[in-house]
Amino acid sequence: ATLYMACIDGEWLIDDSCVCNDGYSLVDGVCTLDQGLTIDWCSTQWPLSFTVDAGSESEAIYGQLYVEGVTEASSEPTEITAQLCYTTDSTLTTNITCVEALWDDTFSHASNDQYVTWVTITTPGTYYYFYQFSGDSGNSWSRCDLSDPNGGTSYNMSESFEGSYGVATVNGGGGTKTVLISEVVDHKESANAKFVEIYNPTSEAVSINGWKVKIYANGATTSSSSYTYPDVLLQPGETFVVTNTLSTFQTAFPDVTADAASGSISGNGDDVYELVDNSGNRVDIYGEIGVDGTGTAWEYLDGVARRNMDVVAGSITWTASEWTITLSSSLEATPKAR
């Protein structure tokens, strides 16, 4: 009879035998981790970057690998597990989502195998992605850097992942409705009556708890300040107005009450406003980060920038055709009238 020293990483059966978990084999009465296959080389092959609308399926994303004595064959290796992973964290350490990739039976190569998958990301933002492969049922993984981030013909080994990853830009457009920035005002007559309005064009209430509107002043690439939205459920068709100073706003717009006030609402006609959700993902933007707005298409000095009524989705890049801008006049300002 076999003497079972332990059934860790396994399961005792009714007949007192030990059945090891997947990826483990019984060796001298102990469930021992299978050595599996060694991933000799792999790459996040193609594309190196892509852009897609939130909620839409991406283009095909490919990864390749080489395992000596295995991938040279023309059949699918059953020992290999492939995944495409993505995250908004550029350090690739948190909030990672992985999806299974499929063996590409249309690919022909003397040494390598290729895998393919597609992703559908519903939240706009910038995402970083990479392939990873396992030869031991997922007990360990080899992350794969880009096939060639410098545009040449060389390949990079994956044994020590050095931060070479694909970049996906997920826009809020394409019919995917999201909360959006609906009006930006740099009040000409009453400077502290300036405001930023957001609007929910969807058919469902949206929690904006912890969302932020961030300001980038005078062409800065980092935000100088921000306003954090309270625990509010923004109803369908509802707006939320944040002004610089409540009393000044009330004087300028006596028939309207702003929802909140913050000194961070300080755009002087050439500053960028960015709307981000409570995970830090960009939902919408007014202007171009790193650009001083003076003389640009999005300048709103002493004026009003209103989102056109047919726009029902935010966008992570500013689009001129979505806005009507009036300079040197505050008469066009219509807070909470959308």
N, C-alpha and C positions, 0 to 999 in steps of 0.2 A: 504494500500500500504506500501511496505517496504521503509524506509528512509535509503538511502545509504550515509553514512558519508564520505566515500572515496572509490576510486577504485585503490588504490596503490596496486601493486602486482596482478593486474587484468586488465581486458579490458572492457571498456564501449561498449555496443552493441547499435544498432540503436534504440532499444526500450527503451533506457536509463536504461537497467538493467546491472549489473556488473557480469562478469564471471571471477572467480579467476584463477590465474595461477596454474599449477600442483604443488601439495604440499601445497596449501592454500585452506581454506574453508571460506565461508561467515559467519561471526559471528557478530550479531548486526550491520549489514550493513558495516562491515569492513573485507577485506581479511586478514585472520589470518593464520599464519603458523601452519600447522598440527603438532600435537605432534609426530605422527608416532610411530614406534616401537623402543624400547631401545635395543641396541645390548648388551646382557649380557656378552658375552665372544666371542672372535674370535682368530684365529691364522693363521699365514702363515705356512701352515702345512708341505709341502714337495715339492721339495727337499730343503734342507738348503743351498745348493750351486750347481751350475752346470757349465759346460763348453760347448760352442757351437761355430761353425764357423760363422763369420759375414755373414748375408744374409740367414742363414739356420734357420729353425724353431726349437725352443727349445723343450725339453721334456715337458710333461704335468706338470703343476705347480698347486698345490692344496692349497686351503684355507678352513678353517672350521669356523662355528659360532654356537652359541647357543642363542636363543631368547625364553624365557619362554612362554609356551603356543602356540608356533608357529612351531619351528623346530622339535618338537616331532612327528608331523604329517608326513605321508608318501608322501605327495604331495608338489610340489614346492610352496613356499610362494611368492605371487605376490608383497608383500610390500618390499621385500629385493632387493637391488641393490648391485652387487659385482664387484670389480675391482682389477686387479693386476697392481701395479705401479712400475716404475723403473727409476733410475737416476744415473748419474755419480758422483753426489754430496753425499758424505758419511754422510752429516748432514741432508739429506732428505728434503731440503728446496727449492732448485732451480732445474730448468730443468727437472721437473717430467713429465713423460709420463704414462698415465693410459690406460689400455685396459679392455674391458668388460670380465667378467668371467661368465661361464655358470653353472647352477645348475646340479650337477652330479647325474643323476638318477640311476646310478649303485651302489651308496653308501648307505649302510644300517647301521643306528646307532639309538639307543633308544632316544637320545637327540639332537644330532648335525645334521646339514646339511653340505654338502661339495660342493664346487664349483671348477671348473677347467678351465684353459685357457692355451694358448701357445703364445709365443712372437717370433718375428723375428726382430733382431737388426742388422742393416747394418753397423754400425761403430764399429771397434774393440775397446776394452777397458774393464775396470772393472766397473760393474754396481751393484747397490744395489736395492733390490726389496722387496716389502711387499704387503700384501693384505689389502684392506679396504672395509668396508661394511657400507651401509646406510639403515636406516629403514624409511626415510622420503623423498623419491624421490630425494636423492642427496643433500638436503639442509645442511646436516651435515654428517660427516663420522667418523667411528671408525677405526683407524689404528691398525693393528694386528702385534704383534711381533712374533718371531719364536715359533713354537709349543714347542720346547725344545732345545735351543741353547747349553745346557750343556750335552746333550745326555741321560738324565734321562727320567722319565715318567711323570713329572709334566708339567702343562701348565701355561702360563703367561697371566695375564689379559691384555686387550688392552686399558683400560681406560686412562692410562698414558703411552704413547709410549716412551720407554726408549732406543731406538736406536738398538734394536735387529732386524736384517734384514738378508735376504738372499743375497748371493754374486754370481754374474754371471760373468764368464770370457769369453769374446767374442774375439775369435782369428781372425786373418786376413787370415787364410788359408782356406782350403776346396774349392779352386778354385775361391774364391772371390778376384779379382785383386785389388791391392791398390798400391800407391806409396811406394817404399821400399828403404832401405839402400842397395846399390849395391857394395860399395867398401869403405874400411877403411884402411888407410895407416899411419904407423909410420915410416917416411922416415929415413933410416939408415945414409945416407951420409949428408943429409940436413934436420936437425931436424924441421925447420920451414916450410918445404915443405909438412908436413903431411896434410892429407885432409880427408874429408868425402864426398862421392858421393851418391846422391839419384837418383832414376830412376822411370820413369812412364811406366809400362809395359802394361797399358790399351789401349783401342782403343779410349779413349776420353781425352781431355785436363783436367787437374786437377789444380785448384787454390791452391797454397801453401802459399798464403798470410797469415801471422801470425802464420804459423807453426814454430816449433822450433826443433833444435837438441840440446839435453841436455847432459852434461857430468857428470858422477859420478866417481870421482877419488879415487883410492886406496881402494876400498871396501866400499865407503861411501853409505849410504842409502838415502841421499838427494843430489840433484844436486848442484854442486859448481858454474856452469855458463852455459850459453846457447847462441845459435845464433838464431835470429829470421829471418825467410825468408821474403823477400820483396814481393810486390804485383806482383807475377809472375804466369802466366798460363803455367804450365808445359805440353808441347805437348806430344802426344803419342810417345814413344820411346826416349824421351828427358831426358837428365841428368842435374843435377845441382850440381856443385862442390864448396864446401867451404873449403878453405885452411887456414893455420895459417897466412902466410905472402905472399902476391902476388908476390913480387920481387923474393923471394927465390923459390917459386913454378915455376915461369917462367924460372928461371935458370935450375932447375931440369927437367922441362918438356917444352923445348923451342917451341915445336910444338902445345902446348895446352894452352888455356887461362882459368883460373879459373873464376867462376861466381862471387865469393865474397871471402872476407877474414875476419877472426875473431880470436882473441886471445883465444876464447873459444874452438877452435879446437886444443886441447892440449893433446890428448890421447897418453900416453907413453907405449902402448902395454899391459897395464893391467887395462885400464879404460873403462867404459861402455859408449856407445852412445845410446841415446833414441830419437826416432823420434815421436813427438806428433803433432796433428792437432791444429787448432786455438781454439778448445774447451778444449784443454788439454788432449784429449784422446790419449792413446798410439796407434800408427800406426805400429811401428816396433821397434826392439831393437837389438843392438849388445852387447853381454855379459850378465852378470847376476848382477843386482843391489844388493849391499851388499856383493859382493865377489870381492876380489882382484884377477885380472886375471892371475897373475904370476903362471905358472905351470899348468894352466887349459887348456881345449881343445880350448878355444877361445883366448888365448894369441896371440898377434900380435907384440911383441917387435921387433923393427927395421925391421918390415916386412909389409906384405900385406895380407889383408883378402878380398877375392872377392866372391860375391854371385854367386852361380852356375847359368848358363844361363837358366836352366829349372824352376827356381823359379820365380813365377809371382805374389806373394802375400807377404805382410809383415806378421809378426807374433809378438804377444805380449810376446812370450817367445823365447829365443835363441835356435836354433836347429842346432847342429853340422853338420848334413848331408847336410845342405843347403849352406855350405861354403867351399872354398878351401883356406887354410892359408899357407903362406910361411914366415918363420921366418928368421931374420938376412940377409935379402936381399930386396932391393927395385926394383930389376929388373923386377919383375912381376907386378908392378904398371902400370895401364892402364887407367888413368883418361879420361873421356868423350869418351871412345872407346866401350862402351857396344852396 
